[in-house]
């Protein structure tokens, strides 16, 4: 007979319930660094039929844009679950994605060299 887990023993059950038993999103796949923000139409959309985790996500996004990983950490949800919730919110029109901060059109090598030189001085 196995001993019950200390704390968080219902974590798998909770994740199953939160995602409705889905293990992946049908559409709208998110990278862990994708920036998420509220869509322009989000304030006009009805939130009452949304589950609590969806509403908590929207409450966080009302303050600032967050990456998928940050939202998962703030809501104490695994990334796989967070991605499914965000796909639901994207399909309902509540959220939108922003360009990833790692994508750039051109790097200023002089600026990067100056930053590196400054760091090496310390």
C-alpha positions in Angstrom: 0.0 0.0 0.0 1.5 3.3 -1.0 1.5 6.3 1.3 -0.5 9.4 0.3 1.5 12.3 -1.1 2.1 15.2 1.1 0.7 18.4 -0.4 -0.4 18.7 -4.1 -1.7 15.1 -4.2 -4.6 16.2 -6.3 -2.5 18.1 -8.9 -3.0 15.6 -11.7 -6.7 15.4 -11.1 -6.9 19.2 -11.0 -5.0 19.5 -14.3 -7.4 17.0 -15.9 -10.4 18.9 -14.7 -9.1 22.3 -15.7 -8.3 21.2 -19.2 -11.5 19.1 -19.6 -9.4 16.0 -20.1 -7.5 17.4 -23.1 -3.8 16.8 -23.3 -3.1 19.4 -26.0 -4.8 22.3 -27.7 -6.5 21.6 -31.1 -5.2 24.9 -32.5 -3.2 27.9 -31.3 0.0 26.4 -30.0 2.0 28.7 -27.8 5.8 28.7 -27.1 6.7 29.3 -23.5 8.1 32.7 -24.3 5.2 34.0 -26.4 3.9 37.2 -24.9 0.1 37.2 -24.2 -2.1 40.2 -23.8 -5.8 41.1 -23.8 -7.3 41.6 -27.1 -9.0 44.9 -28.0 -12.4 43.2 -27.9 -11.8 41.5 -24.5 -13.4 44.1 -22.3 -16.7 43.8 -24.3 -16.8 39.9 -24.1 -18.7 38.1 -21.4 -16.5 36.4 -18.8 -19.3 34.8 -16.7 -19.4 31.5 -18.5 -15.6 31.1 -18.2 -14.0 28.7 -15.6 -12.1 30.3 -12.7 -8.7 29.7 -14.2 -9.6 31.5 -17.4 -10.9 34.5 -15.4 -7.8 34.6 -13.2 -5.7 34.6 -16.4 -7.7 37.5 -17.8 -7.4 39.4 -14.5 -3.6 39.1 -14.6 -3.5 40.2 -18.3 -5.6 43.2 -17.4 -2.5 44.6 -15.6 0.3 43.6 -18.0 1.3 41.3 -20.8 3.0 38.1 -19.7 4.7 35.2 -21.3 3.1 31.8 -21.2 5.8 30.6 -18.7 5.1 33.6 -16.4 1.4 33.0 -16.4 1.9 29.3 -15.6 4.1 30.3 -12.7 1.7 32.9 -11.4 -1.3 30.6 -11.6 0.7 27.6 -10.3 -0.3 25.6 -13.5 2.0 23.4 -15.6 2.9 24.8 -19.0 0.9 22.1 -20.8 -2.2 23.1 -18.9 -1.5 26.8 -19.4 -1.2 26.3 -23.2 -4.6 24.7 -23.4 -6.2 27.4 -21.3 -4.6 30.1 -23.5 -5.8 28.3 -26.7 -9.4 28.4 -25.3 -9.0 32.1 -24.5 -7.6 32.8 -28.0 -10.5 31.0 -29.7 -13.0 33.0 -27.6 -11.3 36.2 -28.7 -10.2 37.3 -25.2 -6.4 37.3 -25.8 -3.9 38.0 -28.5 -0.2 37.3 -28.9 2.6 39.8 -29.3 5.8 39.4 -31.2 8.3 37.4 -29.1 10.9 39.6 -27.6 13.7 37.3 -29.0 12.8 38.1 -32.6 14.5 41.2 -34.0 15.1 42.5 -37.5 18.7 43.6 -36.9 21.2 43.7 -34.0 23.3 46.7 -33.3 26.6 44.9 -32.9 28.3 48.1 -31.6 25.8 48.3 -28.8 26.2 44.7 -27.9 30.0 45.0 -27.9 29.8 48.1 -25.6 27.5 46.1 -23.2 29.9 43.2 -23.2 32.9 45.5 -22.6 31.0 47.1 -19.7 30.1 43.7 -18.2 33.7 42.5 -18.5 34.9 45.5 -16.5 33.1 44.3 -13.4 
